[in-house]
Amino acid sequence: MKKATFLSLAIVAITAFSCKENSKQAEPEVVTVETTKAKTYELANANVEFNSPEVEKAFNQYLEVEAALVNTNAKNTAQAATNLEATLKAMNAEEATVTAVSSIANSEDINIQRQHFETLSAAIETMVSGALESGTLYKQYCPMAFNNKGASWISASKDILNPYFGDKMLKCGRVEAEIK
């Protein structure tokens, strides 16, 4: 009887130990998944006043496209570009501007979206120049974008968050000009 009790206790102990070990083995997988989650970068809101509500709306939507590119999220970039496209069409924006934003909206390739963002950024710069009542926007430039050709974008902050490289080279760039 002593052998049977001892054997029973041994089996219970091994089973309990084994179950405990299985739960511990599952735990690191959860931790690993949580620690590999990419950081989401948020852009500063524009601390400016525009003389046109349409330009203000378009610029804020442009910032949403920029933020999605900074976060290297093609799906969010396409969605934000779709919203901006509707606004630009309602404003009767230039065809090249609408084409650029439409190309971003209709692509699921982040690299293609970034190429069209360069054209969109130039158009937005033209749109916001002379449309500010108060505040400052920043034309920023990354000399390494597109195989060292370089590209610009418009930001609401002096802080560099590079939409052409995202977190690969997040801080690559400089303030090239202030738009007042």
PyRosetta script that sets phi, psi and omega in degrees:
from pyrosetta import init, pose_from_sequence

init()
pose = pose_from_sequence("MKKATFLSLAIVAITAFSCKENSKQAEPEVVTVETTKAKTYELANANVEFNSPEVEKAFNQYLEVEAALVNTNAKNTAQAATNLEATLKAMNAEEATVTAVSSIANSEDINIQRQHFETLSAAIETMVSGALESGTLYKQYCPMAFNNKGASWISASKDILNPYFGDKMLKCGRVEAEIK")
pose.set_psi(1, -37.7)
pose.set_omega(1, 178.4)
pose.set_phi(2, -62.1)
pose.set_psi(2, -39.0)
pose.set_omega(2, 179.5)
pose.set_phi(3, -65.1)
pose.set_psi(3, -41.5)
pose.set_omega(3, -179.9)
pose.set_phi(4, -65.4)
pose.set_psi(4, -41.4)
pose.set_omega(4, 179.0)
pose.set_phi(5, -66.0)
pose.set_psi(5, -45.7)
pose.set_omega(5, 179.1)
pose.set_phi(6, -60.9)
pose.set_psi(6, -44.6)
pose.set_omega(6, 179.0)
pose.set_phi(7, -62.7)
pose.set_psi(7, -41.3)
pose.set_omega(7, 178.8)
pose.set_phi(8, -63.8)
pose.set_psi(8, -44.8)
pose.set_omega(8, 178.5)
pose.set_phi(9, -63.3)
pose.set_psi(9, -40.0)
pose.set_omega(9, 178.9)
pose.set_phi(10, -62.4)
pose.set_psi(10, -42.5)
pose.set_omega(10, 179.7)
pose.set_phi(11, -65.3)
pose.set_psi(11, -44.2)
pose.set_omega(11, 178.5)
pose.set_phi(12, -61.2)
pose.set_psi(12, -44.6)
pose.set_omega(12, -179.4)
pose.set_phi(13, -63.5)
pose.set_psi(13, -43.7)
pose.set_omega(13, 179.7)
pose.set_phi(14, -64.8)
pose.set_psi(14, -42.4)
pose.set_omega(14, 179.4)
pose.set_phi(15, -63.6)
pose.set_psi(15, -46.2)
pose.set_omega(15, -179.9)
pose.set_phi(16, -62.9)
pose.set_psi(16, -45.1)
pose.set_omega(16, 179.3)
pose.set_phi(17, -62.6)
pose.set_psi(17, -43.1)
pose.set_omega(17, 179.9)
pose.set_phi(18, -62.4)
pose.set_psi(18, -43.7)
pose.set_omega(18, 178.8)
pose.set_phi(19, -64.9)
pose.set_psi(19, -40.2)
pose.set_omega(19, 178.6)
pose.set_phi(20, -63.2)
pose.set_psi(20, -42.3)
pose.set_omega(20, 178.5)
pose.set_phi(21, -62.9)
pose.set_psi(21, -40.2)
pose.set_omega(21, 178.6)
pose.set_phi(22, -62.0)
pose.set_psi(22, -39.9)
pose.set_omega(22, 179.9)
pose.set_phi(23, -69.1)
pose.set_psi(23, -34.7)
pose.set_omega(23, 177.4)
pose.set_phi(24, -68.4)
pose.set_psi(24, -35.6)
pose.set_omega(24, 179.4)
pose.set_phi(25, -68.1)
pose.set_psi(25, -34.1)
pose.set_omega(25, 179.7)
pose.set_phi(26, -72.0)
pose.set_psi(26, -31.3)
pose.set_omega(26, -175.8)
pose.set_phi(27, -60.3)
pose.set_psi(27, -48.3)
pose.set_omega(27, -179.5)
pose.set_phi(28, -58.4)
pose.set_psi(28, -32.3)
pose.set_omega(28, 178.1)
pose.set_phi(29, -61.6)
pose.set_psi(29, -41.3)
pose.set_omega(29, 179.0)
pose.set_phi(30, -64.8)
pose.set_psi(30, -45.5)
pose.set_omega(30, 179.2)
pose.set_phi(31, -60.8)
pose.set_psi(31, -43.3)
pose.set_omega(31, -179.6)
pose.set_phi(32, -60.8)
pose.set_psi(32, -43.9)
pose.set_omega(32, 179.2)
pose.set_phi(33, -61.4)
pose.set_psi(33, -42.8)
pose.set_omega(33, -178.9)
pose.set_phi(34, -67.3)
pose.set_psi(34, -36.9)
pose.set_omega(34, -177.3)
pose.set_phi(35, -78.8)
pose.set_psi(35, -16.3)
pose.set_omega(35, 179.9)
pose.set_phi(36, -93.0)
pose.set_psi(36, 0.0)
pose.set_omega(36, 178.7)
pose.set_phi(37, -63.8)
pose.set_psi(37, 129.6)
pose.set_omega(37, -178.2)
pose.set_phi(38, -70.5)
pose.set_psi(38, 145.2)
pose.set_omega(38, 176.9)
pose.set_phi(39, -72.4)
pose.set_psi(39, 140.4)
pose.set_omega(39, 176.8)
pose.set_phi(40, -100.1)
pose.set_psi(40, 126.2)
pose.set_omega(40, -179.6)
pose.set_phi(41, -97.1)
pose.set_psi(41, 135.3)
pose.set_omega(41, 177.9)
pose.set_phi(42, -112.2)
pose.set_psi(42, 138.0)
pose.set_omega(42, 177.9)
pose.set_phi(43, -88.6)
pose.set_psi(43, 153.0)
pose.set_omega(43, 177.3)
pose.set_phi(44, -67.5)
pose.set_psi(44, 143.8)
pose.set_omega(44, 173.1)
pose.set_phi(45, -71.4)
pose.set_psi(45, 149.6)
pose.set_omega(45, 179.5)
pose.set_phi(46, -67.2)
pose.set_psi(46, 122.9)
pose.set_omega(46, 177.0)
pose.set_phi(47, -99.4)
pose.set_psi(47, 54.8)
pose.set_omega(47, -177.5)
pose.set_phi(48, -134.0)
pose.set_psi(48, 161.1)
pose.set_omega(48, 172.8)
pose.set_phi(49, -117.9)
pose.set_psi(49, 134.3)
pose.set_omega(49, 179.3)
pose.set_phi(50, -102.5)
pose.set_psi(50, 155.9)
pose.set_omega(50, 176.2)
pose.set_phi(51, -86.9)
pose.set_psi(51, 2.7)
pose.set_omega(51, 179.6)
pose.set_phi(52, -139.8)
pose.set_psi(52, 123.1)
pose.set_omega(52, 177.7)
pose.set_phi(53, -62.5)
pose.set_psi(53, -30.5)
pose.set_omega(53, 179.3)
pose.set_phi(54, -67.7)
pose.set_psi(54, -43.0)
pose.set_omega(54, 178.7)
pose.set_phi(55, -66.1)
pose.set_psi(55, -39.3)
pose.set_omega(55, 177.8)
pose.set_phi(56, -61.0)
pose.set_psi(56, -45.9)
pose.set_omega(56, 179.4)
pose.set_phi(57, -62.0)
pose.set_psi(57, -45.1)
pose.set_omega(57, 179.9)
pose.set_phi(58, -62.9)
pose.set_psi(58, -42.0)
pose.set_omega(58, -179.0)
pose.set_phi(59, -66.4)
pose.set_psi(59, -41.9)
pose.set_omega(59, 178.6)
pose.set_phi(60, -63.4)
pose.set_psi(60, -36.6)
pose.set_omega(60, 176.4)
pose.set_phi(61, -70.7)
pose.set_psi(61, -35.1)
pose.set_omega(61, 174.2)
pose.set_phi(62, -59.0)
pose.set_psi(62, -42.2)
pose.set_omega(62, 178.5)
pose.set_phi(63, -62.2)
pose.set_psi(63, -31.9)
pose.set_omega(63, 176.7)
pose.set_phi(64, -68.1)
pose.set_psi(64, -39.2)
pose.set_omega(64, 176.1)
pose.set_phi(65, -63.8)
pose.set_psi(65, -46.6)
pose.set_omega(65, 179.8)
pose.set_phi(66, -58.5)
pose.set_psi(66, -45.4)
pose.set_omega(66, -179.5)
pose.set_phi(67, -61.6)
pose.set_psi(67, -40.8)
pose.set_omega(67, 179.2)
pose.set_phi(68, -64.9)
pose.set_psi(68, -36.8)
pose.set_omega(68, 177.0)
pose.set_phi(69, -69.3)
pose.set_psi(69, -41.3)
pose.set_omega(69, 176.9)
pose.set_phi(70, -57.5)
pose.set_psi(70, -38.1)
pose.set_omega(70, -179.6)
pose.set_phi(71, -85.7)
pose.set_psi(71, 4.2)
pose.set_omega(71, 178.4)
pose.set_phi(72, 50.8)
pose.set_psi(72, 50.3)
pose.set_omega(72, -179.0)
pose.set_phi(73, -119.7)
pose.set_psi(73, 96.3)
pose.set_omega(73, -175.4)
pose.set_phi(74, -62.4)
pose.set_psi(74, -38.2)
pose.set_omega(74, -179.0)
pose.set_phi(75, -64.5)
pose.set_psi(75, -48.8)
pose.set_omega(75, 178.6)
pose.set_phi(76, -65.7)
pose.set_psi(76, -34.0)
pose.set_omega(76, 177.5)
pose.set_phi(77, -62.8)
pose.set_psi(77, -46.4)
pose.set_omega(77, 180.0)
pose.set_phi(78, -61.4)
pose.set_psi(78, -42.5)
pose.set_omega(78, -179.7)
pose.set_phi(79, -65.2)
pose.set_psi(79, -45.6)
pose.set_omega(79, 179.1)
pose.set_phi(80, -63.5)
pose.set_psi(80, -38.3)
pose.set_omega(80, 178.6)
pose.set_phi(81, -66.9)
pose.set_psi(81, -35.5)
pose.set_omega(81, 177.2)
pose.set_phi(82, -61.3)
pose.set_psi(82, -43.5)
pose.set_omega(82, 178.0)
pose.set_phi(83, -63.3)
pose.set_psi(83, -44.7)
pose.set_omega(83, 179.6)
pose.set_phi(84, -65.2)
pose.set_psi(84, -38.4)
pose.set_omega(84, 178.9)
pose.set_phi(85, -57.7)
pose.set_psi(85, -45.3)
pose.set_omega(85, 179.6)
pose.set_phi(86, -61.8)
pose.set_psi(86, -41.2)
pose.set_omega(86, 179.1)
pose.set_phi(87, -65.1)
pose.set_psi(87, -45.3)
pose.set_omega(87, -179.0)
pose.set_phi(88, -65.2)
pose.set_psi(88, -38.0)
pose.set_omega(88, 176.9)
pose.set_phi(89, -63.7)
pose.set_psi(89, -41.7)
pose.set_omega(89, 179.0)
pose.set_phi(90, -64.8)
pose.set_psi(90, -28.1)
pose.set_omega(90, 178.7)
pose.set_phi(91, -85.5)
pose.set_psi(91, -3.5)
pose.set_omega(91, -174.2)
pose.set_phi(92, 57.1)
pose.set_psi(92, 46.0)
pose.set_omega(92, 179.0)
pose.set_phi(93, -66.0)
pose.set_psi(93, 163.1)
pose.set_omega(93, -179.9)
pose.set_phi(94, -57.5)
pose.set_psi(94, 147.8)
pose.set_omega(94, -176.6)
pose.set_phi(95, -59.3)
pose.set_psi(95, -38.8)
pose.set_omega(95, -179.3)
pose.set_phi(96, -63.8)
pose.set_psi(96, -35.7)
pose.set_omega(96, 179.1)
pose.set_phi(97, -68.2)
pose.set_psi(97, -46.3)
pose.set_omega(97, 179.3)
pose.set_phi(98, -64.7)
pose.set_psi(98, -39.0)
pose.set_omega(98, 178.5)
pose.set_phi(99, -63.2)
pose.set_psi(99, -42.5)
pose.set_omega(99, 180.0)
pose.set_phi(100, -62.8)
pose.set_psi(100, -47.1)
pose.set_omega(100, -178.0)
pose.set_phi(101, -70.4)
pose.set_psi(101, -32.8)
pose.set_omega(101, 176.6)
pose.set_phi(102, -65.6)
pose.set_psi(102, -38.9)
pose.set_omega(102, 177.7)
pose.set_phi(103, -64.3)
pose.set_psi(103, -35.5)
pose.set_omega(103, 176.6)
pose.set_phi(104, -67.8)
pose.set_psi(104, -46.1)
pose.set_omega(104, -177.4)
pose.set_phi(105, -63.5)
pose.set_psi(105, -32.4)
pose.set_omega(105, -175.3)
pose.set_phi(106, -95.3)
pose.set_psi(106, 9.9)
pose.set_omega(106, -179.9)
pose.set_phi(107, -115.2)
pose.set_psi(107, 147.2)
pose.set_omega(107, 173.2)
pose.set_phi(108, -111.1)
pose.set_psi(108, 9.1)
pose.set_omega(108, -179.3)
pose.set_phi(109, -104.1)
pose.set_psi(109, 113.7)
pose.set_omega(109, -176.1)
pose.set_phi(110, -58.9)
pose.set_psi(110, -33.1)
pose.set_omega(110, -180.0)
pose.set_phi(111, -68.6)
pose.set_psi(111, -40.4)
pose.set_omega(111, 176.5)
pose.set_phi(112, -66.7)
pose.set_psi(112, -41.1)
pose.set_omega(112, 177.9)
pose.set_phi(113, -59.2)
pose.set_psi(113, -42.1)
pose.set_omega(113, -179.8)
pose.set_phi(114, -66.5)
pose.set_psi(114, -36.3)
pose.set_omega(114, 177.7)
pose.set_phi(115, -62.2)
pose.set_psi(115, -43.6)
pose.set_omega(115, -179.8)
pose.set_phi(116, -74.4)
pose.set_psi(116, -23.0)
pose.set_omega(116, 177.3)
pose.set_phi(117, -63.7)
pose.set_psi(117, -31.8)
pose.set_omega(117, 177.8)
pose.set_phi(118, -60.8)
pose.set_psi(118, -47.3)
pose.set_omega(118, 178.4)
pose.set_phi(119, -64.3)
pose.set_psi(119, -43.7)
pose.set_omega(119, 178.8)
pose.set_phi(120, -60.5)
pose.set_psi(120, -41.9)
pose.set_omega(120, -179.3)
pose.set_phi(121, -62.1)
pose.set_psi(121, -40.9)
pose.set_omega(121, 177.9)
pose.set_phi(122, -62.9)
pose.set_psi(122, -39.9)
pose.set_omega(122, 179.2)
pose.set_phi(123, -68.3)
pose.set_psi(123, -40.1)
pose.set_omega(123, 179.0)
pose.set_phi(124, -66.4)
pose.set_psi(124, -37.7)
pose.set_omega(124, 177.1)
pose.set_phi(125, -58.9)
pose.set_psi(125, -46.8)
pose.set_omega(125, 178.5)
pose.set_phi(126, -61.6)
pose.set_psi(126, -41.3)
pose.set_omega(126, -178.0)
pose.set_phi(127, -64.6)
pose.set_psi(127, -42.9)
pose.set_omega(127, -175.6)
pose.set_phi(128, -83.0)
pose.set_psi(128, -21.9)
pose.set_omega(128, 177.8)
pose.set_phi(129, -64.7)
pose.set_psi(129, 121.8)
pose.set_omega(129, -178.6)
pose.set_phi(130, 85.0)
pose.set_psi(130, -1.0)
pose.set_omega(130, -179.2)
pose.set_phi(131, -106.1)
pose.set_psi(131, 5.4)
pose.set_omega(131, -178.6)
pose.set_phi(132, -93.1)
pose.set_psi(132, 131.1)
pose.set_omega(132, 172.2)
pose.set_phi(133, -82.8)
pose.set_psi(133, -43.6)
pose.set_omega(133, 180.0)
pose.set_phi(134, -156.1)
pose.set_psi(134, 162.3)
pose.set_omega(134, 178.8)
pose.set_phi(135, 94.9)
pose.set_psi(135, -180.0)
pose.set_omega(135, -176.2)
pose.set_phi(136, -136.4)
pose.set_psi(136, 136.9)
pose.set_omega(136, 169.9)
pose.set_phi(137, -111.9)
pose.set_psi(137, 163.6)
pose.set_omega(137, -174.3)
pose.set_phi(138, -127.1)
pose.set_psi(138, 124.9)
pose.set_omega(138, 172.0)
pose.set_phi(139, -85.5)
pose.set_psi(139, 120.4)
pose.set_omega(139, -178.3)
pose.set_phi(140, -113.9)
pose.set_psi(140, 155.2)
pose.set_omega(140, -172.8)
pose.set_phi(141, -138.7)
pose.set_psi(141, 134.0)
pose.set_omega(141, 173.5)
pose.set_phi(142, -112.8)
pose.set_psi(142, 113.2)
pose.set_omega(142, -178.4)
pose.set_phi(143, -71.5)
pose.set_psi(143, -15.3)
pose.set_omega(143, -175.6)
pose.set_phi(144, -95.8)
pose.set_psi(144, -8.3)
pose.set_omega(144, -178.1)
pose.set_phi(145, -62.1)
pose.set_psi(145, 144.6)
pose.set_omega(145, 176.0)
pose.set_phi(146, 54.2)
pose.set_psi(146, 57.5)
pose.set_omega(146, 177.6)
pose.set_phi(147, 56.7)
pose.set_psi(147, 47.5)
pose.set_omega(147, 176.2)
pose.set_phi(148, 70.4)
pose.set_psi(148, 14.9)
pose.set_omega(148, 172.4)
pose.set_phi(149, -73.3)
pose.set_psi(149, -36.7)
pose.set_omega(149, -179.9)
pose.set_phi(150, 91.0)
pose.set_psi(150, 153.3)
pose.set_omega(150, 178.6)
pose.set_phi(151, -158.3)
pose.set_psi(151, 152.2)
pose.set_omega(151, -178.6)
pose.set_phi(152, -111.7)
pose.set_psi(152, 163.8)
pose.set_omega(152, 171.9)
pose.set_phi(153, -153.4)
pose.set_psi(153, 166.2)
pose.set_omega(153, -179.4)
pose.set_phi(154, -107.2)
pose.set_psi(154, 134.7)
pose.set_omega(154, -178.1)
pose.set_phi(155, -128.3)
pose.set_psi(155, 155.3)
pose.set_omega(155, 176.1)
pose.set_phi(156, -90.1)
pose.set_psi(156, -2.7)
pose.set_omega(156, -176.2)
pose.set_phi(157, -136.8)
pose.set_psi(157, 153.5)
pose.set_omega(157, 174.8)
pose.set_phi(158, -70.1)
pose.set_psi(158, -23.5)
pose.set_omega(158, -178.9)
pose.set_phi(159, -63.3)
pose.set_psi(159, 134.5)
pose.set_omega(159, 179.8)
pose.set_phi(160, -86.7)
pose.set_psi(160, 121.6)
pose.set_omega(160, 169.4)
pose.set_phi(161, -132.8)
pose.set_psi(161, 100.6)
pose.set_omega(161, -168.0)
pose.set_phi(162, -76.0)
pose.set_psi(162, 114.6)
pose.set_omega(162, 178.9)
pose.set_phi(163, -76.4)
pose.set_psi(163, -15.3)
pose.set_omega(163, -178.3)
pose.set_phi(164, -84.1)
pose.set_psi(164, -21.3)
pose.set_omega(164, 179.9)
pose.set_phi(165, -123.3)
pose.set_psi(165, -16.4)
pose.set_omega(165, -176.7)
pose.set_phi(166, 59.9)
pose.set_psi(166, -143.0)
pose.set_omega(166, -175.3)
pose.set_phi(167, -73.7)
pose.set_psi(167, -5.8)
pose.set_omega(167, 176.1)
pose.set_phi(168, -66.9)
pose.set_psi(168, -38.9)
pose.set_omega(168, 178.0)
pose.set_phi(169, -146.5)
pose.set_psi(169, 59.9)
pose.set_omega(169, -171.2)
pose.set_phi(170, -56.4)
pose.set_psi(170, -39.8)
pose.set_omega(170, -173.9)
pose.set_phi(171, -98.4)
pose.set_psi(171, 10.3)
pose.set_omega(171, -179.9)
pose.set_phi(172, -74.3)
pose.set_psi(172, 118.2)
pose.set_omega(172, 177.1)
pose.set_phi(173, 145.6)
pose.set_psi(173, 178.9)
pose.set_omega(173, 179.8)
pose.set_phi(174, -152.7)
pose.set_psi(174, 159.8)
pose.set_omega(174, 173.4)
pose.set_phi(175, -78.6)
pose.set_psi(175, 122.1)
pose.set_omega(175, -178.0)
pose.set_phi(176, -97.1)
pose.set_psi(176, -32.4)
pose.set_omega(176, -179.0)
pose.set_phi(177, -160.3)
pose.set_psi(177, 158.2)
pose.set_omega(177, 173.4)
pose.set_phi(178, -107.7)
pose.set_psi(178, 138.7)
pose.set_omega(178, 177.6)
pose.set_phi(179, -110.9)
pose.set_psi(179, 118.1)
pose.set_omega(179, -177.0)
pose.set_phi(180, -120.0)
pose.dump_pdb("model.pdb")
